[in-house]
Every structure is written in C-alpha cells, then in structure tokens.
C-alpha cells in the first residue's frame, strides 16, 4: 500500500482570513491583542487615509528569527493554547488558535513587519503580498520575504504596517474597534513616572480628528458609566466631599476625622450599577469581568501604586465584611444621616473603582512597609480607612434615601377624579357655613375638574387599549425573531450545499449560480429587515432605564432602518455628541425614532431629493431634537390630529405598502404615548429652508 501527503491550497489564506473576522475592526483588534499577549505596555494605532495605510506599533517582547519562523509563519500554531499566560507579566493570553494573524489579509493587500526581540542585537523585517500568496497554488509554496534589521532603527517591539486597505474606514469602524479592545486597558492612566510594566496603554492617532475623538470616547467609556462619583480632599482631618449622581449636580459635604493623624490625602471613587444594558454598547458581563480585575480602591504613594490594595483578595476597607454581617446602620455616620436599612445599599467591591493618593514622605504618622506593597498599621492608617468609608457609607445612605423617596411618590399617586370627588364631599359638608354664591362657584369649578378628569381617564383608557395589541405584537415579534433565525440558518446551509455541487454542464452551473445569488440576496434582505426587531430580543434593552446618548441611539436606529431607507441620506451630524436623552430604556427610544424615521421614509418616497436631517438645539433649559425631511410635507394647522390612533396625513398607496412603509396609522400615536411617558413633548413645527417637514421632540432639563 502506497501513501500520499495532504496538500493545502493557498486560497485557504483568503478563506480563513475572511471567515475568521467578517468586519475590518475585528481584524485590526486581533493585532492589538497580539501586542497585549507580547507583554507590551504601550501600543499605538496610526490611521492615515491619505497614504491608505494603518500601522500598529508596540513595545512588546518582539520576535527573533526562530519565533518568527516557528510561530508567526506556522498557520494554526497552538503555542498560546499550551502556554496560557504571557512570559513576562503573566497576562492571560487573548488568542489560542494561531490563526489571528491571517485576519490582517482581510484588511489590506500588503503587510510590512518589523520586529526586534528583547536582549538581541538586531531583528528582522518581512513583507507579505497577500494577493501573490493566495495565488501561489500550494500553501507551502507561498513565500514571505524577510531581511535582518539593525536594532538602532527601533526599540524592542513590533511594528505592523498595512498598505492598500481593502475597506473604507468610518467613525463606526473605529467605535467598533474600541468596543473590541477597551477591556485590555486599565481604567485610569497613572502618571508617567509611576508607570508599571504591567500597564497597557492604547493610543490612537489620525489626521482625521473625528476618528480619533470617536475612538477615545469609546475606549474610555467604561470610566464614564458610573452611577455616583465621590471626590474628597483631606486637610488636617477636615474632609471636603463632593457626591454626584449621574445626570445631577454635585452636592458638597464636609466631615471630620476624629483626632486625625492623617495630614493630607485625596480620593476619587466611582460606583457603578452593573445590571441590564450599559451605555456605549458595553456588555454587562464584560464590565463585571473588568471590575473583577481592576475594581476596588487603589492606593498610590506619591504616584506609585501599592500592589496590595485594589485586588479581589484585599478587603482593606472592610466593605465585603460589612456586607456579610448585614449591617443596617453605619458605625461612622451621625444618627441624623442614617436612613432605615441604609447600609443595604452599600456597594460591593465589584461595583467600585477608586484611587486614593497619599504621600508617606510628608506624613508624620503614615509609613510604608519594608516590602513596599502596603502601608504600615497605625492611627494614620485607620484615619485613611475612616476617610474613605465615611464617604462610601454616606453614599449608601443617600442611595437609600433616593429609593425611599421614589417609593413614597409612587404610593401617593391618586387619580385626579378621586381627589375631585373627595373635595366635592368636603365642600358639601361645609355648605351651611359658606356663602351661597361662593358655594355655587366652588361647586361649578369642582364639576369642571371632574369632567376634565373623566375625559383624561377615558383618553388614558383608550391609550391602554392600544397597549394590549402592541404588547401582543411585541411577543409575536420575539417568537418571529427566534423562528426566522432558525430559517435563515437553514437557508445558509442550503446555499453552502448549492455551492458544493459540481456540475460540468455550463447551463446547469449558471442556473445553480443564479439560484445561489438569489438565495444569498434574499437572506441579506431578510437579515436587514430582522435588524428592525433585534433590539426587542435583548431583555436589557427592554428593562434597563438610563440617560442614553442621543447621537448613539439615532445612529443605532439609522442602522436598524437602513433596509427601508432605499437610498435616503439620514444625516445626524447636527446632533450634539454629548446630548443625553431623558431617562428611558433603549427599547422605548428605539420605538420612538423607528416610527419617526419610517414616517419620514414614507413621506419622502416620491421625492427626487431624498434627505432626512436630525439636529439638536437648546433654548434655555429646553432641549430639542428636530427631524426634518424633504418629503411631501405636513400642514401645520391641525397637525396634532396626526397623533391620534389610525389618523393619516396621506393615503398609503399599494406601491408604498409593498415596500413595507406604514399603513396602520398608529406610528405617531405610539411616538406620542412613549415620548409622553419619557417626559417629552412631540409635534410638528416649521422646517428650515430645503426641507418640507420638521418633527420636534423636546424636554426640559431639571436643576
């Protein structure tokens, strides 16, 4: 019996690269993760659209020729899976399959690599022409050209330059890149003189300032999703504390450390609610894992971090201990600041990130142990603990107080009609003691209130009657989503089977290719349509309520509805990047803007100039979003009737219905109902020149 070896077609390079990633920002993220695995403390991403290139440079361990040959040039090398942790800093390795480097051919036509290993006199440079490599036939015949390079040209580390980019990069791509890699970087950058070899800093540079701004905003988003922030400074035992809840103004508090031996010290502590949907697209699990790694309160002595503090094993503030003892009251706060069961709101270490700065060189009573990993015990150390725990306990009481006030408001809500009836009863009991004219006037006024309340109650009942069908539609949508996903997966399998059929007859090959093309096109359209409802399938989108970034929500809805846009340009650049919507769930805001967008698409269908523009403006404390379109327009007199159920401004043609545009007359009713619950007013106003309709959504910012 004879034997024969397997061969591998070099086209596998392209196939693997595309199937591994699918999106350019995911491919680029693989290179940053490689820098992390190489024990780099700094990686710099440079994007230059003018030269059509992206480079990734790090100060990691680099590669010598043997490592380059055995690991980088070997497809599927399992060395990361065997080693599990990086060699210098002991980081858990982010990759294990040995194929991540192939993802870069998805990004660009050429790759230039320069790498210099630690402890070596020189390194090497290599060039890969992916198109030549793919056309080499047998994968073992694909060549990479390399040459030695002097260490004088670069410090230890690796530079990868990608030239001839295959994709046009957008702000969304760089936002997506930051979402993929933000968790590699510690939350706060420490001063340069205090940097640790275990740090990992990601720097992005580009002449396109919008790209750099978007990337930086997203990669630092984790430190900005806090629920409360505590900032304090100690001066000889007197602590000035500022406590700020998200979306509210800071409140100043002052307290003293009894018989303080601690002369100075300042701190900032951020407390997070890591439940349900988080802003900026941060997944709850990722956030929890991140704070499991970096959470707690870290101590810096003159800028140098003391390793003992801020680890999962160190409960130096006795927070977890107090949780386990189920304390109801604080041992530190005065009685007048206590709230019943207030310590139930004490945050766990997994929801805290903080930094406290001290200086043992200037503190008479605060010392550092000989191991230099922690502070010495004593009165000054206990004062430091007191300073921080007082602030955290005070936060817990304030959180409890806020929760209690919300419960009281909810308990006191009484229908207006019931109050009016009670008032009428009281008036009747004092009839003999009130002048007849006064009694009649008051009685008429109360009846007017009762009639108005009954009309409002009827309107409320009508709105509630709509919620039944809408809720049913929502439940049906979730079931439809689940079933559609199964069907799309089945069709994907059929497409793969069609692709695998080999036919020699040209006519049959053409028929199969046409069938595959039609099926693939249908699947793409179905998936685009499915994106209109995908957000409903995520429980966090429906239940978590927070102040979401308006521009990001609009961008999400723009992507969800792109299949209905039919070439319409939807411009959101006029929306303030820092504008926050009133507190609500992602599902609520999506319901509002999806309906507004679809109404605009419907109105714009017969227009030669299809444009929609969303912009924001502020008038005093009032914030507004204006959605303007170049469609058929709305007559402002009587426009408020368009928000009534089943009302339409124009008939829906069969052609428009065939395109999936509206037809029920409930879109604006839903918008008004949901927006009202979110504390917003809606209506139509005069549009700017060049537009025919302007929808206005407005709310008032509170003090």
WOVEN-V993274 format. One record per residue. RES is the residue in one small letter. SS is DSSP state (h for helix, s for strand, l for the rest). OMEGA is omega in whole degrees, 0 to 359 (999 if undefined). Layout:
res	ss	omega
RES	SS	OMEGA
RES	SS	OMEGA
This chain:
res	ss	omega
x	l	180
x	l	180
x	l	179
x	l	181
x	l	171
x	l	168
x	l	182
x	l	179
x	s	183
x	l	175
x	h	177
x	h	178
x	h	181
x	h	182
x	h	180
x	h	182
x	h	182
x	h	183
x	h	182
x	h	189
x	h	179
x	l	180
x	l	184
x	h	184
x	h	177
x	h	177
x	h	180
x	h	178
x	h	179
x	h	179
x	h	179
x	h	177
x	h	175
x	h	177
x	h	177
x	h	180
x	h	180
x	l	175
x	l	174
x	l	172
x	l	179
x	s	174
x	s	182
x	s	178
x	s	180
x	s	179
x	s	180
x	s	182
x	l	181
x	l	179
x	l	176
x	l	185
x	s	172
x	s	175
x	s	177
x	s	184
x	s	179
x	s	177
x	l	182
x	l	187
x	l	180
x	l	181
x	l	168
x	l	186
x	h	182
x	h	178
x	h	177
x	h	182
x	h	189
x	h	184
x	h	185
x	h	182
x	l	181
x	l	182
x	l	178
x	l	178
x	l	185
x	l	187
x	h	178
x	h	178
x	h	180
x	h	187
x	h	175
x	l	182
x	s	179
x	l	190
x	l	186
x	l	186
x	l	178
x	l	179
x	l	172
x	s	185
x	l	184
x	l	180
x	l	181
x	l	186
x	l	178
x	l	180
x	l	182
x	h	182
x	h	179
x	h	181
x	h	184
x	h	179
x	h	174
x	h	184
x	l	190
x	s	181
x	s	183
x	s	177
x	s	175
x	s	184
x	s	171
x	s	183
x	s	179
x	s	183
x	l	177
x	l	177
x	l	181
x	l	180
x	l	180
x	s	180
x	s	180
x	s	173
x	s	182
x	s	178
x	s	178
x	s	172
x	s	189
x	h	181
x	h	176
x	h	181
x	h	181
x	h	182
x	l	185
x	l	182
x	l	176
x	s	183
x	h	181
x	h	178
x	h	178
x	l	187
x	l	173
x	l	181
x	s	181
x	s	180
x	s	177
x	s	179
x	s	182
x	s	179
x	h	180
x	h	182
x	h	185
x	l	173
x	l	179
x	l	177
x	s	185
x	s	172
x	s	173
x	s	179
x	s	181
x	s	183
x	s	182
x	s	185
x	s	183
x	l	185
x	l	173
x	l	185
x	l	181
x	l	176
x	h	178
x	h	179
x	h	182
x	h	172
x	h	178
x	h	177
x	h	180
x	h	178
x	h	182
x	h	191
x	h	186
x	h	186
x	h	177
x	h	189
x	l	177
x	l	188
x	l	180
x	l	175
x	l	177
x	l	180
x	l	184
x	h	183
x	h	182
x	h	185
x	l	180
x	l	179
x	l	180
x	l	179
x	l	176
x	l	182
x	s	180
x	s	181
x	s	179
x	s	178
x	s	178
x	s	174
x	l	175
x	l	187
x	h	180
x	h	178
x	h	181
x	h	181
x	h	179
x	h	180
x	h	183
x	h	179
x	h	183
x	h	185
x	h	177
x	l	186
x	h	185
x	h	181
x	h	184
x	h	180
x	l	182
x	l	175
x	l	179
x	s	179
x	s	180
x	s	180
x	s	184
x	s	177
x	s	181
x	s	174
x	s	179
x	l	175
x	l	176
x	s	186
x	s	173
x	s	185
x	s	171
x	s	178
x	s	185
x	s	173
x	s	186
x	l	178
x	l	182
x	l	180
x	l	179
x	l	177
x	s	182
x	s	178
x	s	178
x	s	177
x	s	182
x	s	173
x	l	184
x	l	177
x	l	189
x	l	170
x	l	181
x	l	186
x	l	185
x	l	181
x	l	175
x	s	184
x	s	168
x	s	181
x	s	177
x	s	184
x	s	189
x	l	169
x	l	186
x	l	178
x	l	176
x	l	185
x	l	177
x	l	177
x	h	175
x	h	177
x	h	180
x	l	180
x	l	183
x	h	181
x	h	180
x	h	180
x	h	180
x	h	178
x	h	181
x	h	182
x	h	171
x	h	179
x	h	189
x	h	185
x	l	183
x	s	180
x	s	183
x	s	180
x	s	176
x	s	177
x	s	182
x	l	177
x	l	181
x	s	183
x	s	175
x	l	192
x	l	186
x	l	189
x	l	179
x	l	176
x	l	182
x	l	183
x	l	187
x	l	176
x	l	189
x	l	176
x	l	177
x	l	179
x	h	180
x	h	178
x	h	179
x	h	175
x	h	183
x	h	179
x	l	177
x	l	180
x	l	177
x	l	182
x	l	178
x	l	176
x	l	187
x	l	186
x	l	175
x	l	186
x	h	184
x	h	177
x	h	182
x	l	172
x	l	183
x	l	181
x	l	182
x	h	182
x	h	172
x	h	181
x	h	176
x	l	183
x	l	175
x	l	180
x	h	180
x	h	177
x	h	184
x	s	163
x	s	182
x	s	177
x	s	173
x	s	182
x	s	175
x	s	178
x	l	183
x	l	179
x	l	181
x	l	179
x	l	182
x	l	189
x	l	181
x	l	184
x	l	178
x	s	182
x	l	184
x	l	178
x	l	179
x	l	177
x	l	180
x	l	180
x	s	176
x	l	179
x	l	180
x	l	183
x	h	180
x	h	178
x	h	177
x	h	176
x	h	178
x	h	178
x	h	180
x	h	182
x	h	183
x	h	182
x	h	177
x	h	181
x	h	181
x	h	177
x	h	179
x	h	175
x	h	182
x	h	180
x	h	179
x	h	177
x	h	178
x	h	180
x	h	180
x	h	179
x	h	180
x	h	180
x	h	178
x	h	179
x	h	181
x	h	179
x	h	180
x	h	181
x	h	184
x	h	181
x	l	180
x	l	180
x	l	180
x	h	182
x	h	179
x	h	179
x	h	180
x	h	178
x	h	178
x	h	179
x	h	177
x	h	179
x	h	178
x	h	179
x	h	181
x	h	182
x	h	180
x	l	186
x	h	183
x	h	182
x	h	182
x	l	178
x	l	184
x	h	181
x	h	179
x	h	180
x	h	181
x	h	181
x	h	179
x	h	181
x	h	179
x	h	180
x	h	181
x	h	178
x	h	177
x	h	178
x	h	180
x	h	180
x	h	179
x	h	180
x	h	180
x	h	177
x	h	178
x	h	179
x	h	178
x	h	178
x	h	179
x	h	179
x	h	178
x	h	179
x	h	179
x	h	179
x	h	177
x	h	186
x	h	179
x	h	177
x	h	181
x	h	178
x	h	178
x	h	178
x	h	179
x	h	179
x	h	179
x	h	179
x	h	179
x	h	178
x	h	178
x	h	179
x	h	183
x	h	183
x	h	181
x	h	180
x	h	178
x	h	181
x	h	179
x	h	177
x	h	179
x	h	180
x	h	175
x	h	178
x	h	179
x	h	179
x	h	178
x	h	179
x	h	178
x	h	180
x	h	184
x	h	182
x	l	178
x	l	179
x	l	180
x	l	182
x	l	182
x	h	183
x	h	180
x	h	178
x	h	180
x	h	179
x	h	180
x	h	179
x	h	179
x	h	178
x	h	178
x	h	181
x	h	180
x	h	179
x	h	180
x	h	179
x	h	180
x	h	180
x	h	179
x	h	180
x	h	180
x	h	179
x	h	176
x	h	179
x	h	180
x	h	182
x	l	176
x	l	186
x	l	186
x	h	183
x	h	181
x	h	184
x	h	181
x	l	184
x	h	181
x	h	179
x	h	182
x	h	191
x	h	183
x	l	181
x	s	179
x	s	178
x	l	184
x	l	177
x	s	186
x	h	185
x	h	180
x	h	177
x	h	178
x	h	179
x	h	178
x	h	182
x	h	176
x	h	178
x	h	180
x	h	187
x	l	185
x	h	180
x	h	179
x	h	185
x	h	178
x	l	176
x	l	179
x	l	177
x	s	178
x	s	187
x	s	179
x	s	185
x	s	180
x	s	179
x	l	180
x	l	182
x	l	183
x	l	182
x	l	178
x	s	176
x	l	173
x	l	184
x	l	180
x	s	180
x	s	178
x	h	180
x	h	180
x	h	182
x	h	176
x	h	178
x	h	180
x	h	188
x	h	176
x	h	181
x	h	178
x	h	180
x	h	183
x	h	175
x	h	180
x	h	177
x	h	180
x	h	183
x	h	189
x	h	190
x	l	184
x	l	181
x	l	176
x	l	181
x	l	187
x	l	182
x	s	172
x	s	180
x	s	176
x	s	178
x	s	180
x	s	174
x	s	181
x	s	175
x	s	187
x	l	178
x	l	180
x	s	176
x	s	183
x	s	167
x	s	179
x	s	177
x	s	183
x	s	178
x	s	182
x	l	185
x	l	188
x	l	175
x	l	180
x	l	175
x	l	186
x	l	176
x	l	181
x	l	183
x	h	181
x	h	180
x	h	180
x	h	179
x	h	178
x	l	182
x	l	174
x	l	176
x	l	179
x	l	177
x	l	181
x	l	180
x	l	179
x	l	181
x	l	177
x	h	180
x	h	181
x	h	177
x	h	179
x	h	178
x	l	178
x	l	183
x	l	167
x	l	177
x	l	183
x	l	183
x	l	181
x	l	186
x	h	182
x	h	174
x	h	178
x	h	180
x	h	182
x	h	181
x	h	182
x	h	181
x	h	177
x	h	177
x	h	179
x	l	178
x	l	183
x	l	171
x	s	178
x	s	178
x	s	178
x	s	180
x	s	180
x	l	180
x	l	173
x	l	177
x	l	181
x	l	178
x	l	185
x	l	181
x	s	175
x	s	174
x	s	184
x	s	172
x	s	187
x	s	174
x	s	182
x	s	177
x	l	179
x	l	176
x	l	999
